[in-house]
């Protein structure tokens, strides 16, 4: 993070900046004093923070903040002198004082007079509460504030000092440390992202020298072979049979070739050296740009310890938070997204995990519960772990909750493993609380964690030990700018699977495949996993067998796992993510783009989207076996293709069956956006669409089709429940060729209209 430009900040802004830093220091030190009341270093830190806040508040004229900071400072002085031992009741009030100073510095709704009016009662309550809780301690009398000296503005030609007040000095002291003499500048996050993208491209370009060097090496080898051929020719020809001119010419030719080969060798050596320097420089430049995006984990954990303590107090529990790995470097974008999920997990640990003091004593545990938060790097991934030493998760109660909410039946739940059962905790609206409280019971929490992890291509594993606690382990990429990927070949082109979503790669013999209920399966980890061709999912080419084996990428989890057949594995790569142009919209099954080392572009696959596509193919009965792909494409080439777009499953399936039985090849789309992606990716002879659909309605879809030069001749039929004349007119004006109402059309009338528009199914 860059250091703020203090020269551009007002005095009040400087105070707010300092207050934010000093209040965070107060919170941290007070929580430490609660565990170690006599810790001199933490008392000293609190004393310095209170004194700095008092001086800065006096400079900017916030007399109320001066009073609050002063009584807190008196409390710390007494503790330093040994006249007062800080206990939990003292810490409670002092933390309230820190919160009060924060509200005075940044008042609600920006009301700078808040402390004198709306917040006046809260201020007076605190000024009375702190002396009261200190009991018989020798509290010095509140001094009358001295009159502030009149501020005389400097002369226009005067050279202002870099530090003109105690507030400025404190603010500068609170700023992040920089190397002596180093300059700090403010750079926008967008500029850093562009810089990282350019350095990534530079790194890719630098690696293009290697194949060029290899081609020059081949040239050198060919030249050496040519020279050997020339020597052989000269030996075959008798010198006596050659005249003097021919012998001289052959000798000169051999000398020139030797010189050329020597020169080529020198150039190759220089090129190799330049290649090494260029790659090294580009790699260092990229690493430095990437480091600009990284921040220590401590930047995102400032308020967690206080939050855990406050939630524990609300619930009547004694609990503390231990944080390790604060120096772990994390991508800025990921760190920003982690605050809400970690907050949910910590509150969940305090509310559901940690027991009350009496229960902990009965179980032989310390009265104070411990929640642990840890960040670390492991195997190129970021690991965030939240654990507690509480009672753990009641698996039997969880089974009952799953059955009561009709998420599964009793027999199935009884067979689920512990890991499978704990996955239910991540479902939306799922809670083990029977009543709603301020902390929990609304079923909102862990599903937020799961959603965030999906956004950043992460995963979570939950484990529990009865009576000993629970553990939530999040695995995330180190950065969103670079992705570790598995490269595969599909229809002659490279594609990338994010490795975070890949469970396993397999090379299966053809005899390992089984067919059940018309679908292909194979056995993996004791489970039957369905097989689908990547070519059918991406609608690109057809799968071809190679050397009698099938390359399979296993995606998904447990019952929702699938094997995706690809043409070949190309290895693992670290790819610089290149976002697609937003004007393209969401491209089905595609996440982003990237460049390979040779500069060739490739697409990074959206695994979550691919799994939805597979489920849709399975539900519609259109999933083909890998051996059938080629034959099915050949057979379907002469069949006319119809796209049915409707958000109603019943209507969609009715129309699909009608048209399929008549011989048409039918593809379905669940809404207008899905339909628009389909018509751009594949050729259709007819589109049948509903009007009212999420994301994009039928009128918009028709308008886009008519506005596209390549699609404007495509026949479109609207089938809608709206039978008003104005609705029919809207559809026809948008460009529809036919308008049916769902309440009036019959099977034969729909089929007859399709035949009128595009003819019979085969031609």
Residue pairs with C-beta under 8 A, 6 or more apart in sequence:
1 176
1 295
1 299
2 184
2 185
2 186
2 187
3 175
3 176
3 178
3 184
4 17
4 175
4 186
5 186
6 14
6 168
6 171
6 172
6 175
9 17
11 59
11 60
11 165
11 167
12 60
12 112
14 56
14 60
14 167
14 168
14 171
15 56
15 57
15 59
15 60
15 62
15 105
15 167
15 171
16 105
16 106
17 171
17 174
18 52
18 53
18 56
18 167
18 170
18 171
18 174
19 53
19 56
19 101
19 102
19 105
19 106
20 102
20 105
20 106
21 174
22 49
22 52
22 53
22 170
22 174
23 49
23 53
23 98
23 101
23 102
23 105
24 302
24 303
25 45
25 49
26 46
26 49
26 50
26 94
26 98
27 95
27 98
27 302
27 303
27 305
27 306
28 305
29 42
29 43
29 45
29 46
29 49
30 42
30 46
30 91
30 94
30 95
30 98
31 91
31 305
31 306
31 309
31 320
32 39
32 42
33 39
33 42
33 43
33 46
33 86
33 91
34 86
34 88
34 91
34 309
34 320
35 320
36 42
37 79
37 85
37 86
37 87
38 85
40 80
43 76
43 79
43 80
44 80
46 72
46 76
46 94
47 73
47 76
47 77
47 80
50 69
50 72
50 73
50 76
51 69
51 73
52 166
52 170
52 173
53 65
53 69
53 101
54 65
54 66
54 69
54 70
54 73
55 166
55 167
55 170
56 165
56 166
56 167
56 170
56 171
57 63
57 65
57 66
57 69
57 104
58 66
58 145
58 148
59 165
59 166
59 167
60 167
61 148
62 104
62 105
62 115
63 145
64 104
64 115
64 116
64 123
65 101
65 104
65 105
65 115
66 145
67 123
67 127
67 142
68 97
68 100
68 101
68 104
68 123
68 126
68 127
69 101
70 142
70 143
71 97
71 127
71 130
71 131
71 142
72 94
72 97
72 98
72 130
74 139
74 140
75 84
75 86
75 90
75 94
75 130
75 134
78 84
78 134
78 137
78 138
78 139
79 85
79 86
83 137
83 138
84 90
84 134
84 137
86 94
89 133
90 133
90 134
92 313
93 126
93 129
93 130
93 133
94 130
95 306
96 126
96 129
97 126
97 130
100 119
100 122
100 123
100 126
103 114
103 115
103 119
104 114
104 115
104 119
104 123
107 113
107 114
107 115
107 119
108 114
108 118
111 117
111 118
115 123
131 139
154 160
162 168
163 169
163 172
178 184
187 292
189 332
192 289
192 292
192 293
193 293
193 481
195 289
195 292
196 286
196 289
196 290
196 292
196 293
196 481
196 576
197 481
197 576
197 578
199 282
199 285
199 286
199 289
199 290
200 286
200 481
200 482
200 576
200 595
201 576
201 595
202 282
202 285
202 286
203 279
203 282
203 283
203 285
203 286
203 576
204 576
204 595
204 596
204 597
204 599
205 282
205 599
206 275
206 278
206 279
206 281
206 282
207 279
207 597
207 598
208 597
208 598
208 599
209 271
209 274
209 275
209 278
209 279
210 275
210 597
211 598
212 271
213 268
213 271
213 272
213 275
216 264
216 267
216 268
216 271
217 268
219 264
220 261
220 264
220 265
220 268
223 257
223 260
223 261
223 264
224 261
226 257
227 254
227 257
227 258
227 261
230 250
230 253
230 254
230 257
231 254
234 250
234 254
239 247
242 250
290 479
290 481
290 482
291 329
293 331
293 332
293 333
293 479
293 481
294 329
294 330
294 331
294 332
294 479
295 329
295 330
295 332
295 335
296 326
296 327
296 328
296 329
296 330
297 325
297 326
297 327
297 328
297 329
297 330
297 335
297 375
298 326
298 327
299 335
300 330
300 335
300 336
300 338
300 339
300 342
301 323
301 326
301 342
301 373
304 321
304 323
304 342
304 343
304 346
304 373
305 320
305 321
305 323
307 343
307 346
307 347
308 319
308 320
308 321
308 346
308 350
308 371
309 319
309 320
309 321
311 319
311 346
311 347
311 350
311 351
311 439
312 318
312 319
312 350
312 354
312 369
314 438
314 439
315 350
315 351
315 439
316 356
317 350
317 354
317 355
317 356
317 357
317 369
318 357
318 367
318 368
318 369
319 350
319 354
319 368
319 369
319 370
319 371
320 368
320 369
320 370
320 371
321 346
321 370
321 371
321 372
321 373
322 370
322 371
322 372
322 373
323 372
323 373
323 374
324 372
324 373
324 374
324 375
325 374
325 375
325 376
326 375
328 375
328 376
328 377
328 382
329 377
329 478
330 338
330 375
330 382
330 478
331 477
331 478
331 479
331 480
331 481
333 456
333 480
334 382
334 456
334 476
334 477
334 479
334 480
337 452
337 455
337 456
338 384
338 452
340 448
340 452
341 448
341 449
341 452
341 453
341 474
342 373
342 384
342 386
344 445
344 446
344 448
344 449
345 386
345 446
345 449
345 472
346 371
346 373
346 386
347 439
347 440
347 445
348 440
348 445
348 446
349 371
349 386
349 387
349 388
349 390
349 470
350 369
350 371
350 388
350 439
351 439
351 440
352 390
352 393
352 432
352 440
353 369
353 371
353 388
353 390
353 391
353 392
353 469
353 470
354 369
354 371
354 388
354 389
354 390
355 363
355 365
355 369
355 390
355 391
357 367
357 368
359 391
360 366
360 367
360 369
361 367
363 467
365 389
369 388
369 389
369 390
370 388
370 389
371 386
371 387
371 388
372 385
372 386
372 387
372 388
373 384
373 385
373 386
374 383
374 384
374 385
374 387
375 382
375 383
375 384
375 385
376 382
376 383
376 385
377 383
377 478
380 478
380 484
381 475
381 476
381 477
381 478
381 500
382 475
382 476
382 477
382 478
383 473
383 474
383 475
383 476
384 473
384 474
384 476
385 471
385 472
385 473
385 474
386 471
386 472
386 474
387 469
387 470
387 471
387 472
388 469
388 470
389 468
389 469
390 469
390 470
391 466
391 467
391 469
392 464
392 465
392 466
392 467
392 468
392 469
392 470
393 422
393 425
393 462
393 464
393 470
394 432
394 466
395 418
395 421
395 464
395 466
397 432
398 421
398 422
398 424
398 425
398 432
399 413
399 414
399 416
399 421
401 424
401 430
401 432
402 408
402 413
402 421
402 424
403 409
403 410
403 413
405 430
407 424
407 427
407 430
408 416
413 421
418 463
418 464
419 461
419 462
419 463
420 558
422 462
422 463
422 464
423 462
423 557
423 558
424 430
425 446
425 462
426 446
426 447
426 449
426 450
426 460
426 462
427 447
428 443
428 444
428 447
429 443
429 444
429 447
430 443
430 446
430 447
431 440
431 441
431 442
431 443
431 445
433 440
433 441
434 441
435 441
436 442
449 460
449 472
449 474
450 460
452 458
453 459
453 460
453 474
453 476
454 608
456 476
456 477
456 480
457 476
457 477
457 483
457 498
457 500
457 501
458 474
458 475
458 476
458 477
458 500
459 474
459 475
459 500
460 472
460 473
460 474
460 475
461 472
461 473
461 475
462 470
462 471
462 472
462 473
463 470
463 471
463 473
464 470
464 471
475 500
477 483
477 484
477 500
480 577
481 576
481 577
482 574
482 575
482 576
482 577
483 496
483 498
483 499
483 574
483 575
483 577
483 594
483 604
484 498
484 499
484 500
484 572
484 573
484 574
484 575
485 496
485 497
485 498
485 499
485 572
485 573
485 574
485 575
485 594
485 604
486 496
486 497
486 499
486 502
486 505
486 553
486 569
486 571
486 572
487 494
487 495
487 496
487 569
487 570
487 571
487 572
487 573
487 596
487 602
488 494
488 495
488 496
488 497
488 534
488 551
488 553
488 566
488 567
488 568
488 569
488 570
489 495
489 566
489 567
489 568
489 569
489 570
490 534
490 535
490 538
490 540
490 541
490 566
490 567
491 535
491 538
491 540
491 541
491 542
491 567
492 541
492 567
493 540
493 602
494 570
494 596
494 600
494 602
495 534
495 538
495 566
495 602
495 603
495 604
495 605
496 573
496 575
496 594
496 602
496 603
496 604
496 605
497 553
497 555
497 605
497 607
498 591
498 604
498 605
498 607
499 572
501 555
501 607
501 608
502 553
502 554
502 555
503 554
503 555
503 556
503 557
503 561
504 524
504 553
504 554
505 551
505 552
505 553
505 554
505 569
506 522
506 524
506 551
506 552
506 554
506 563
507 549
507 550
507 551
507 552
508 522
508 549
508 550
508 552
509 548
509 549
509 550
510 545
510 548
510 549
510 550
512 522
512 523
513 520
513 521
513 522
513 531
513 550
513 626
514 520
514 521
514 522
514 523
514 528
515 521
515 625
516 528
519 530
519 531
519 618
519 623
519 625
520 530
520 531
520 625
520 626
521 528
521 529
521 530
521 531
522 528
522 529
522 531
522 552
522 563
523 529
524 554
524 561
524 563
527 558
527 561
529 554
529 561
529 562
529 563
530 562
530 563
530 614
530 618
530 623
531 550
531 552
531 562
531 563
531 564
531 565
531 625
531 626
532 562
532 563
532 564
532 565
532 614
532 617
532 623
533 542
533 543
533 564
533 565
533 624
533 626
533 629
534 543
534 553
534 564
534 565
534 566
535 541
535 542
535 543
535 629
536 617
536 623
536 624
536 629
537 564
537 589
537 610
537 613
537 614
537 617
538 589
539 681
539 682
542 629
542 630
542 633
543 565
543 567
543 626
543 629
543 630
544 567
544 630
545 627
546 567
546 568
550 565
550 626
551 565
551 566
551 567
551 568
551 569
552 563
552 564
552 565
552 566
553 563
553 564
553 566
554 561
554 562
554 563
554 564
555 561
555 562
555 563
555 564
555 607
555 610
555 611
556 562
556 611
560 611
560 615
562 611
562 614
564 610
565 626
573 596
573 597
575 594
575 595
575 602
575 604
576 594
576 595
577 592
577 593
577 594
577 604
578 592
578 593
578 594
578 595
579 592
579 593
580 587
580 590
580 592
580 593
585 673
585 676
585 677
586 673
586 677
587 677
588 609
588 613
588 674
588 677
588 678
588 681
589 605
589 606
589 609
589 610
589 613
590 603
590 604
590 605
590 606
590 609
591 603
591 604
591 605
591 606
591 607
591 609
592 603
592 604
593 601
593 602
593 603
593 604
594 601
594 602
594 603
594 604
595 601
595 602
596 602
614 623
616 668
616 670
617 623
620 653
620 656
620 668
622 667
624 632
636 665
638 762
638 763
639 663
639 664
639 665
639 761
639 762
640 664
640 665
640 685
640 686
640 758
640 759
640 760
640 761
640 762
640 763
641 664
641 665
641 666
641 667
641 682
641 683
641 684
641 685
641 686
642 659
642 664
642 665
642 666
642 667
642 684
642 685
642 686
642 687
642 688
642 754
642 758
643 666
643 667
643 668
643 669
643 675
643 678
643 679
643 684
643 686
643 687
643 688
644 652
644 655
644 656
644 659
644 666
644 667
644 668
644 669
644 688
644 689
645 668
645 669
645 671
645 672
645 674
645 675
645 678
645 687
645 688
645 689
645 690
645 693
645 698
645 701
646 652
646 655
646 668
646 669
646 670
646 688
646 689
646 690
646 693
646 719
647 670
647 671
647 690
647 692
647 693
647 694
648 690
651 690
651 719
651 742
652 668
652 670
655 666
655 688
655 719
655 750
656 666
656 668
658 747
658 750
658 751
659 666
659 751
659 754
660 666
662 751
662 754
662 761
663 760
663 761
663 762
664 754
664 761
665 761
667 678
667 682
667 684
669 675
669 677
669 678
671 693
671 694
671 695
671 696
672 689
672 693
672 695
672 696
672 697
672 698
672 700
672 701
673 695
673 696
674 695
675 687
675 689
675 696
675 701
676 696
676 701
676 704
678 684
679 687
679 705
679 711
679 714
680 708
680 711
684 714
685 714
685 715
685 758
686 714
686 715
686 716
686 717
686 754
686 757
686 758
687 701
687 705
687 714
687 715
687 716
687 717
688 716
688 717
688 718
688 719
688 754
689 698
689 701
689 702
689 716
689 717
689 718
689 719
690 698
690 718
690 719
690 720
691 697
691 698
691 699
691 718
691 720
691 722
691 727
691 731
692 698
692 720
692 722
698 718
698 720
698 731
699 730
699 731
699 734
702 716
702 718
702 731
702 734
702 735
702 736
703 734
703 735
705 711
705 712
705 714
705 716
705 735
706 712
706 716
706 734
706 735
712 735
715 737
715 757
715 758
716 735
716 736
716 737
717 736
717 737
717 738
717 739
717 740
717 753
717 754
717 757
718 731
718 736
718 738
718 739
718 740
719 740
719 741
719 742
719 745
719 750
720 727
720 731
720 739
720 740
720 741
720 742
721 741
721 742
721 743
722 728
722 741
723 741
723 743
723 744
728 739
731 739
732 739
737 757
738 753
738 757
740 749
740 750
740 753
